[in-house]
């Protein structure tokens, strides 16, 4: 064991939060050590955001080809090659992983150590590597250990018939049929993928709707789309048990129904990967299953910070990235507040869903006066041209001042376009500012200008 490895900042985890922290430390010309037991990039790059989006890109393309006759293009539906499909997903992930690794390795201010790290003091980490233990010391430590899938007790996890989302994106082929447990964002994205690839798909959700964390309009749009593709949605149900049977699984629901499928995908959420890293020994406080941090990403122990899924119940890579930046700045003594009140989120289903801020009910509860301003893609020239008229924009704002409280965007590239609303909210811009901004035509984005124009028209009537 050596003890001569000292750095300005030591970071546990090389996911989005850890990478952002390391790069910010390096930009300041300080030294950073990143400790990671798995592949560079964390859950997002390796088993989350990127592989699922690669899968959705392919399944969405197949879905679009299926509808090409509407555009006067005669074509047969492409035959699915499950192995080639998953091989491309793996190639995309490998390329991104290599880029992330090379970025770290090429930076002279960053040292990457492969091994399992454990806090042994407020400024010390012991890393178990293939060559033995290494002792690291630093002025400050940032915990960015990410999350892992929750594994409920109702199934035989030693069987091939059960899998988590991590296993689904690293599989070598596609299941013949699948039952997805959990109708949140992860479950709905996989339901989209499998149904578009011709896989018989069931979704079981214990609450009374899909996407329970999002606006009701989002649940309605995604449910309708999945049903249109043949998905059977079973809400207000629970899985009582899963039994391994020949060639698949027998799933018993709490209403007595039994469904036999090739595979069961459990997508009931993820939990912070903060066990066995020395938190209890140091007295680092946790709350709601994550490390408790303040607005500067500080824990209750001086010199220890935490970011991303390890410290936030909202598990988004872009939020982890922001927290990593803030933690690094604060660890270097630069006092940066981490405002996490405006966080855009998305579900890459088809149709795509994006939201930011509050829904109408919460806006009324918090601010009293709030109204929903809507725009349907049925009124969009670009949507008609592209054959994508199923979308809508719903903006929640104060009818008098135009202050924006939140938004829901449904339709193509919604997750790209929600950024304009997030930028406005973050900087105190109103609907009047959006109305006064020239939006390019023809685009999907100009729908937002139409929403702002509707607000301006009603505001004008009240003023005259």
C-alpha positions as CSV (number, residue, x, y, z in Angstrom):
1,X,0.0,0.0,0.0
2,X,1.3,3.4,-1.0
3,X,0.4,6.8,0.6
4,X,2.1,9.3,-1.6
5,X,-0.8,9.9,-4.0
6,X,-2.1,13.3,-3.2
7,X,-4.5,15.4,-5.3
8,X,-6.4,18.6,-5.1
9,X,-9.7,16.7,-5.7
10,X,-10.4,13.0,-5.6
11,X,-13.6,11.8,-7.3
12,X,-15.4,8.5,-6.7
13,X,-17.1,7.5,-10.0
14,X,-16.5,8.3,-13.7
15,X,-20.1,8.8,-14.8
16,X,-21.6,12.2,-16.0
17,X,-21.2,13.8,-12.6
18,X,-17.7,12.6,-11.9
19,X,-16.5,13.4,-15.4
20,X,-17.9,16.9,-15.3
21,X,-16.2,17.5,-11.9
22,X,-12.9,16.1,-13.1
23,X,-12.9,18.3,-16.3
24,X,-13.8,21.4,-14.3
25,X,-10.9,20.7,-11.9
26,X,-8.6,20.3,-14.9
27,X,-9.8,23.5,-16.5
28,X,-8.7,25.3,-13.4
29,X,-5.3,23.8,-13.6
30,X,-5.7,21.7,-10.5
31,X,-5.1,18.0,-10.1
32,X,-7.9,15.4,-10.0
33,X,-8.0,11.7,-9.4
34,X,-10.9,9.7,-10.7
35,X,-11.6,6.3,-9.2
36,X,-13.9,4.0,-11.1
37,X,-14.4,0.2,-10.8
38,X,-16.4,-0.1,-14.1
39,X,-16.2,1.4,-17.6
40,X,-15.7,5.1,-18.1
41,X,-19.0,6.9,-18.6
42,X,-21.1,5.5,-15.8
43,X,-24.6,4.1,-16.2
44,X,-25.7,6.8,-18.6
45,X,-23.2,6.0,-21.3
46,X,-22.9,2.2,-20.8
47,X,-26.3,0.9,-19.7
48,X,-28.7,3.9,-19.7
49,X,-29.2,7.0,-21.9
50,X,-26.9,6.1,-24.8
51,X,-27.7,2.4,-25.5
52,X,-31.4,3.0,-25.2
53,X,-31.3,5.9,-27.5
54,X,-29.4,3.8,-30.1
55,X,-32.1,1.2,-29.7
56,X,-34.9,3.8,-30.1
57,X,-33.2,5.3,-33.2
58,X,-33.4,1.9,-34.9
59,X,-36.9,1.0,-33.8
60,X,-38.2,4.4,-34.7
61,X,-36.7,4.1,-38.2
62,X,-38.5,0.8,-38.7
63,X,-41.7,2.4,-37.5
64,X,-41.3,5.3,-39.9
65,X,-40.6,2.9,-42.8
66,X,-43.8,1.1,-41.9
67,X,-45.7,4.3,-42.6
68,X,-43.8,5.3,-45.7
69,X,-46.8,4.5,-48.0
70,X,-48.4,7.6,-46.6
71,X,-45.6,9.6,-48.4
72,X,-46.1,7.7,-51.7
73,X,-43.2,5.4,-51.1
74,X,-43.8,1.7,-51.6
75,X,-41.6,-0.5,-49.4
76,X,-41.8,-3.7,-47.4
77,X,-41.3,-3.6,-43.7
78,X,-37.6,-4.3,-42.9
79,X,-36.9,-7.7,-41.4
80,X,-35.5,-7.5,-37.9
81,X,-32.0,-9.0,-37.3
82,X,-31.9,-9.1,-33.5
83,X,-28.2,-9.8,-33.3
84,X,-27.2,-7.1,-35.8
85,X,-29.5,-4.7,-34.0
86,X,-27.8,-5.2,-30.6
87,X,-24.4,-5.3,-32.2
88,X,-24.9,-1.8,-33.5
89,X,-26.0,-0.7,-30.0
90,X,-22.8,-2.1,-28.5
91,X,-20.7,-0.4,-31.2
92,X,-22.2,3.0,-30.4
93,X,-21.6,2.5,-26.7
94,X,-18.0,1.3,-27.2
95,X,-17.2,4.3,-29.4
96,X,-18.6,6.7,-26.9
97,X,-16.9,4.9,-24.0
98,X,-13.5,5.0,-25.8
99,X,-13.9,8.8,-26.5
100,X,-14.7,9.4,-22.8
101,X,-11.7,7.3,-21.7
102,X,-9.3,9.0,-24.1
103,X,-10.5,12.5,-23.0
104,X,-9.6,11.6,-19.4
105,X,-6.4,9.9,-20.3
106,X,-5.2,12.7,-22.4
107,X,-5.6,15.4,-19.7
108,X,-2.4,15.9,-17.8
109,X,-4.3,17.2,-14.8
110,X,-6.4,14.0,-14.4
111,X,-5.4,10.6,-13.1
112,X,-7.7,7.7,-13.7
113,X,-7.4,4.7,-11.3
114,X,-9.3,1.5,-12.0
115,X,-10.6,-0.1,-8.8
116,X,-13.2,0.0,-6.1
117,X,-12.8,3.0,-3.8
118,X,-13.9,3.4,-0.2
119,X,-13.7,6.5,2.0
120,X,-11.4,5.9,4.9
121,X,-11.3,9.5,6.1
122,X,-12.8,12.9,5.1
123,X,-9.8,13.4,2.7
124,X,-8.7,9.8,2.2
125,X,-9.8,7.0,-0.2
126,X,-8.5,3.5,-0.3
127,X,-8.8,1.9,-3.7
128,X,-8.8,-1.9,-4.2
129,X,-7.1,-2.5,-7.6
130,X,-6.0,-5.6,-9.4
131,X,-2.5,-4.9,-8.1
132,X,-3.5,-4.3,-4.5
133,X,-4.6,-1.4,-2.4
134,X,-3.7,2.2,-3.1
135,X,-4.2,5.0,-0.6
136,X,-5.2,8.4,-2.0
137,X,-5.4,11.7,-0.2
138,X,-7.0,14.9,-1.4
139,X,-8.0,18.3,-0.3
140,X,-11.6,17.4,-1.0
141,X,-13.6,14.4,-2.2
142,X,-16.6,14.3,-4.6
143,X,-18.8,11.2,-4.5
144,X,-20.3,10.4,-7.9
145,X,-21.0,6.7,-7.6
146,X,-24.3,6.8,-9.6
147,X,-27.1,4.3,-9.3
148,X,-28.1,0.7,-10.0
149,X,-31.4,-1.0,-10.9
150,X,-33.8,-2.0,-8.1
151,X,-34.4,-5.7,-8.0
152,X,-37.7,-6.6,-6.3
153,X,-38.0,-9.9,-4.5
154,X,-40.9,-11.3,-6.6
155,X,-38.7,-13.0,-9.2
156,X,-36.0,-15.6,-9.6
157,X,-33.0,-13.4,-10.3
158,X,-30.7,-16.3,-10.9
159,X,-32.8,-17.2,-14.0
160,X,-32.2,-15.9,-17.5
161,X,-35.9,-15.1,-17.8
162,X,-35.5,-12.1,-15.5
163,X,-33.5,-9.0,-16.5
164,X,-33.0,-5.4,-15.5
165,X,-32.6,-2.5,-17.9
166,X,-28.8,-2.9,-17.6
167,X,-29.0,-6.4,-18.9
168,X,-31.5,-5.5,-21.6
169,X,-29.2,-3.0,-23.3
170,X,-26.2,-5.5,-23.2
171,X,-28.1,-8.5,-24.5
172,X,-27.0,-10.1,-27.7
173,X,-30.5,-10.4,-29.2
174,X,-34.2,-9.5,-28.7
175,X,-36.8,-11.5,-26.7
176,X,-39.6,-13.2,-28.6
177,X,-42.1,-11.7,-26.1
178,X,-41.7,-9.5,-23.0
179,X,-43.5,-8.3,-19.9
180,X,-42.2,-5.0,-18.6
181,X,-42.7,-4.3,-14.9
182,X,-42.9,-0.6,-14.4
183,X,-44.5,2.1,-16.6
184,X,-42.2,5.0,-15.8
185,X,-39.9,6.6,-18.3
186,X,-37.5,3.5,-18.5
187,X,-40.4,1.0,-18.9
188,X,-42.1,3.1,-21.6
189,X,-39.0,3.6,-23.6
190,X,-38.4,-0.1,-23.6
191,X,-42.0,-0.8,-24.5
192,X,-41.6,1.6,-27.4
193,X,-38.4,-0.2,-28.6
194,X,-39.7,-3.7,-28.3
195,X,-43.2,-3.0,-29.8
196,X,-41.6,-1.2,-32.8
197,X,-39.3,-4.2,-33.4
198,X,-42.3,-6.5,-33.5
199,X,-41.9,-8.0,-30.0
200,X,-45.1,-9.0,-28.2
201,X,-45.1,-6.6,-25.3
202,X,-47.0,-6.2,-22.0
203,X,-46.5,-3.3,-19.5
204,X,-47.6,-3.7,-15.8
205,X,-47.8,-0.6,-13.7
206,X,-49.1,-0.5,-10.1
207,X,-50.4,3.0,-10.4
208,X,-53.4,4.0,-12.5
209,X,-51.5,5.5,-15.5
210,X,-48.2,5.3,-17.3
211,X,-45.5,7.9,-16.7
212,X,-46.9,8.8,-13.3
213,X,-44.1,11.4,-12.7
214,X,-45.2,13.4,-15.8
215,X,-48.2,15.4,-16.9
216,X,-51.4,13.5,-17.6
217,X,-51.3,14.5,-21.2
218,X,-47.9,12.8,-21.5
219,X,-49.4,9.5,-20.2
220,X,-52.3,9.8,-22.5
221,X,-50.2,10.3,-25.6
222,X,-47.7,7.6,-24.8
223,X,-50.4,5.1,-23.8
224,X,-52.3,5.7,-27.1
225,X,-49.1,5.2,-29.1
226,X,-48.2,2.0,-27.4
227,X,-51.7,0.5,-27.7
228,X,-51.6,1.5,-31.4
229,X,-48.5,-0.7,-31.7
230,X,-50.2,-3.7,-30.0
231,X,-48.8,-3.2,-26.5
232,X,-51.1,-4.4,-23.7
233,X,-51.0,-2.0,-20.8
234,X,-52.1,-3.3,-17.4
235,X,-52.4,-0.4,-14.9
236,X,-53.4,-0.6,-11.3
237,X,-51.8,-4.1,-11.2
238,X,-48.9,-5.6,-9.4
239,X,-46.7,-8.6,-10.2
240,X,-47.3,-11.2,-7.5
241,X,-44.7,-13.7,-8.6
242,X,-42.5,-14.7,-11.5
243,X,-41.8,-18.4,-12.1
244,X,-39.0,-19.7,-14.4
245,X,-40.5,-22.1,-16.9
246,X,-39.2,-23.8,-20.0
247,X,-38.2,-21.2,-22.6
248,X,-39.4,-18.2,-20.5
249,X,-41.4,-17.0,-17.5
250,X,-44.8,-17.4,-16.0
251,X,-45.9,-14.1,-14.5
252,X,-48.8,-14.0,-12.0
253,X,-50.5,-10.7,-11.4
254,X,-52.3,-9.7,-8.2
255,X,-55.7,-10.0,-9.9
256,X,-55.0,-13.7,-10.6
257,X,-54.1,-13.4,-14.3
258,X,-51.2,-15.4,-15.5
259,X,-49.1,-14.2,-18.5
260,X,-46.4,-16.4,-20.1
261,X,-43.6,-14.5,-21.9
262,X,-40.0,-15.2,-23.1
263,X,-38.5,-12.5,-20.8
264,X,-39.5,-10.3,-17.9
265,X,-37.9,-6.8,-17.8
266,X,-38.0,-5.2,-14.4
267,X,-37.9,-1.4,-14.7
268,X,-39.3,-0.2,-11.3
269,X,-36.5,2.4,-10.8
270,X,-32.9,2.8,-9.7
271,X,-31.3,3.2,-6.3
272,X,-28.2,5.2,-5.4
273,X,-25.1,3.1,-5.4
274,X,-23.8,4.4,-2.1
275,X,-23.4,1.2,-0.1
276,X,-20.1,-0.1,1.1
277,X,-18.2,3.1,0.3
278,X,-17.5,4.1,3.9
279,X,-20.4,6.6,4.5
280,X,-21.5,5.2,7.8
281,X,-18.1,5.0,9.3
282,X,-17.5,8.7,8.5
283,X,-21.0,9.8,9.6
284,X,-22.1,11.0,6.2
285,X,-25.8,11.7,6.4
286,X,-28.3,10.2,3.9
287,X,-32.0,11.0,3.3
288,X,-34.6,9.4,1.0
289,X,-32.0,6.8,-0.1
290,X,-29.4,9.4,-1.3
291,X,-26.6,11.3,0.2
292,X,-27.9,14.6,1.7
293,X,-26.3,17.7,0.2
294,X,-26.9,21.4,0.3
295,X,-27.2,24.0,-2.5
296,X,-23.4,23.7,-3.0
297,X,-23.4,19.9,-3.2
298,X,-21.7,19.7,0.3
299,X,-22.4,16.8,2.6
300,X,-22.5,17.3,6.4
301,X,-18.8,16.3,6.5
302,X,-16.4,19.1,5.6
303,X,-14.5,18.5,2.4
304,X,-16.9,15.8,1.2
305,X,-19.3,16.5,-1.7
306,X,-21.8,14.4,-3.5
307,X,-23.4,14.7,-6.9
308,X,-25.8,13.0,-9.4
309,X,-27.8,9.9,-8.7
310,X,-25.8,9.4,-5.5
311,X,-27.2,12.7,-4.1
312,X,-30.4,13.3,-6.1
313,X,-33.6,11.3,-6.4
314,X,-34.1,12.9,-9.9
315,X,-31.8,10.6,-11.9
316,X,-30.8,12.6,-15.0
317,X,-27.4,12.7,-16.5
318,X,-27.6,16.4,-17.3
319,X,-28.5,17.1,-13.7
320,X,-25.5,15.0,-12.6
321,X,-23.3,17.0,-15.0
322,X,-24.4,20.3,-13.5
323,X,-23.9,19.1,-10.0
324,X,-20.4,17.8,-10.8
325,X,-19.5,21.2,-12.1
326,X,-20.9,23.0,-9.0
327,X,-19.2,20.5,-6.6
328,X,-15.9,21.0,-8.3
329,X,-16.1,24.7,-8.1
330,X,-17.1,24.7,-4.5
331,X,-14.4,22.1,-3.6
332,X,-11.9,24.5,-5.1
333,X,-13.2,27.4,-3.0
334,X,-15.1,29.3,-5.6
335,X,-18.6,29.4,-3.9
336,X,-21.0,28.3,-6.7
337,X,-24.7,27.8,-5.8
338,X,-26.3,24.8,-7.5
339,X,-29.8,25.9,-8.5
340,X,-31.7,22.7,-9.3
341,X,-35.2,24.3,-9.6
342,X,-35.2,24.3,-13.5
343,X,-34.4,20.9,-14.7
344,X,-35.7,19.8,-18.1
345,X,-36.6,16.1,-18.4
346,X,-37.5,13.8,-21.2
347,X,-38.9,10.5,-22.2
348,X,-37.6,9.3,-25.6
349,X,-40.7,7.4,-26.4
350,X,-42.5,7.8,-29.8
351,X,-44.0,10.4,-29.5
352,X,-41.2,12.0,-27.6
353,X,-42.0,13.8,-24.3
354,X,-40.2,16.7,-22.6
355,X,-41.2,18.8,-19.6
356,X,-39.8,21.4,-17.3
357,X,-41.0,23.1,-14.2
358,X,-44.5,22.7,-12.8
359,X,-47.8,21.3,-14.2
360,X,-51.0,23.4,-14.0
361,X,-52.2,22.0,-10.7
362,X,-48.9,22.6,-8.9
363,X,-48.5,26.0,-10.4
364,X,-51.9,27.1,-9.2
365,X,-51.2,25.7,-5.7
366,X,-47.9,27.5,-5.5
367,X,-48.6,30.8,-7.3
368,X,-52.4,31.1,-7.3
369,X,-52.8,32.4,-10.8
370,X,-51.8,30.1,-13.6
371,X,-53.2,29.0,-16.9
372,X,-52.4,26.5,-19.6
373,X,-51.7,27.8,-23.1
374,X,-51.8,25.1,-25.7
375,X,-50.8,24.5,-29.3
376,X,-51.6,21.4,-31.3
377,X,-49.3,20.0,-33.9
378,X,-52.4,19.6,-36.1
379,X,-52.0,23.3,-36.7
380,X,-48.4,23.0,-37.6
381,X,-47.3,23.2,-41.3
382,X,-44.1,21.3,-40.5
383,X,-45.9,18.6,-38.6
384,X,-48.3,18.1,-41.5
385,X,-45.3,18.0,-44.0
386,X,-43.5,15.4,-41.9
387,X,-46.7,13.4,-41.1
388,X,-46.1,13.9,-37.3
389,X,-49.3,15.7,-36.2
390,X,-49.8,13.8,-32.9
391,X,-47.8,16.4,-30.8
392,X,-48.7,19.4,-28.7
393,X,-47.2,22.1,-26.6
394,X,-48.6,23.1,-23.3
395,X,-47.2,26.1,-21.5
396,X,-48.1,26.9,-17.9
397,X,-47.8,30.6,-17.2
398,X,-49.3,33.6,-15.3
399,X,-52.0,35.0,-17.6
400,X,-51.2,38.6,-16.6
401,X,-47.4,38.8,-16.4
402,X,-46.5,36.0,-18.8
403,X,-44.2,34.5,-16.1
404,X,-43.5,30.9,-17.2
405,X,-44.0,28.2,-14.5
406,X,-43.6,25.1,-16.6
407,X,-44.2,23.3,-19.9
408,X,-45.0,20.0,-21.5
409,X,-43.8,19.3,-25.1
410,X,-45.0,16.3,-27.0
411,X,-43.7,15.5,-30.5
412,X,-40.6,15.0,-32.6
413,X,-37.4,16.3,-31.0
414,X,-39.3,17.6,-28.0
415,X,-36.3,17.0,-25.8
416,X,-34.3,19.4,-28.0
417,X,-36.9,22.1,-28.1
418,X,-37.7,22.2,-24.3
419,X,-34.3,23.9,-23.8
420,X,-35.7,27.3,-25.0
421,X,-38.3,27.2,-22.3
422,X,-35.8,26.1,-19.7
423,X,-33.5,29.0,-20.7
424,X,-36.4,31.4,-20.4
425,X,-37.4,30.1,-16.9
426,X,-33.8,30.1,-15.7
427,X,-33.3,33.7,-16.6
428,X,-36.6,35.2,-15.7
429,X,-37.8,35.7,-19.3
430,X,-41.5,35.8,-20.0
431,X,-43.9,34.9,-22.7
432,X,-43.6,38.4,-24.0
433,X,-39.9,37.8,-24.6
434,X,-40.7,34.6,-26.5
435,X,-43.3,36.4,-28.5
436,X,-40.8,39.1,-29.4
437,X,-38.3,36.6,-30.7
438,X,-38.3,35.6,-34.4
439,X,-38.6,31.9,-34.8
440,X,-37.6,30.2,-38.1
441,X,-40.3,28.9,-40.4
442,X,-41.2,26.2,-41.1
443,X,-40.1,24.4,-37.9
444,X,-41.7,22.6,-35.0
445,X,-40.1,25.2,-32.8
446,X,-42.4,27.9,-34.1
447,X,-45.2,26.3,-32.2
448,X,-43.8,27.9,-29.1
449,X,-44.0,31.3,-30.8
450,X,-47.7,30.5,-31.5
451,X,-48.3,29.7,-27.8
452,X,-46.7,33.1,-26.9
453,X,-48.8,34.8,-29.5
454,X,-51.9,33.4,-28.0
455,X,-50.9,34.7,-24.6
456,X,-50.1,38.1,-26.1
457,X,-53.5,38.3,-27.8
458,X,-55.4,37.7,-24.6
459,X,-53.1,40.1,-22.6
460,X,-53.7,42.8,-25.3
461,X,-57.5,42.4,-25.0
462,X,-57.4,42.8,-21.3
463,X,-55.3,46.0,-21.6
464,X,-57.6,47.7,-24.1
